[in-house]
Amino acid sequence: MKLGNFLSIDPEYEGVGLSRGSKLDQEVWDELAGDLERLRKVAEAIRQSVRSVIGEGSAAYKVRRWEGVEEEFPEGRILTILHVRRERN
């Protein structure tokens, strides 16, 4: 569904996309759509971070647990949460 939200933002997409995109979807699009190399690096960093905690339990639970963490890194909230979690352990 998230990709459908991005399709509704993409000016090159000729279809409609989903209509319930968020302000955050727009912010992510604005920040990364024009820099595919950075997008690839951020996506890979998120995948690696999630893989590193899967063995310790549900990554989704751990992300929700740290939702109050401020975004301090350009990679965004997920990497910040995982970084803070590793630092505190």
N, C-alpha and C positions, 0 to 999 in steps of 0.2 A: 504494500500500500504506500509506503514511503516513496518509492520510485514514482508512483502515480502522482503524488503531490509535487515532485520535482518536474514531472512532465507538464503540469499545469503552469509552471513558472518558466519553462524553457521556451524562449521566443522562436526557436528553430523547429519545435515540434508542431506539426500541423493538426494534430488531434486536439482533444479537449483536456485530458488528464483529470485527476480528481479535484473536486472543488473545495475540500476541507483542509487545505494546507494551512500551516501555522506561520506566525511571524518568524519562528526559529528556522523553519524550512527556507524561508526567503533569505534569512541571514546566512545560512549555510551555503545556499546557492550563490548569493552575492560574493561570498568570501572565496569559494572554491571552484565555481564553474569555469572561470577564466584561467585557472592554473591547474591543469590536469596532472602535472607531475607532483605538485604539492598534494592534490587530492589523493593520488595513489599512495604517497608516503603516509598521509594521515590515516587512510583506510587500513593500510598494512600495520601501522602502529596500533590501531584499535584492535585488529584481529589478533596480533601477537599478545597484547595485554589481556584480552579476554581468554585466550588459550592458556595463559599462565595461571589463571585462577580457576579454571574449570575443574581441576583435580581437587580443589578445596571446597567445592560445593557450587551452588547456583550462582553464576556471575550476575544474573539479573537481580537476585536478592541483594547481593553485595553492592550493586550500583544504586539500588533504591535506598539502601541503608545510609549512603553518603550523599544524598541529594542536596544537603545543605552546603556542600563544599563550593566555594566560589571558583569561577573559571579563571585560572591563573596562567594557563598555557594556551597557545593558539590552537592546539589540537582539540580543545574543548573539554566539556565536562566529563566524559567517560574516561579519557586518559588521566585527567586530574584526579578523579576519584580513585582509580586504580593506583596511581602514583602515591597518593596520600595513604592509602591502605597498606601498601608495601612499606612505606616509611614508618608507619605506626606499629608494624609487627616486628 
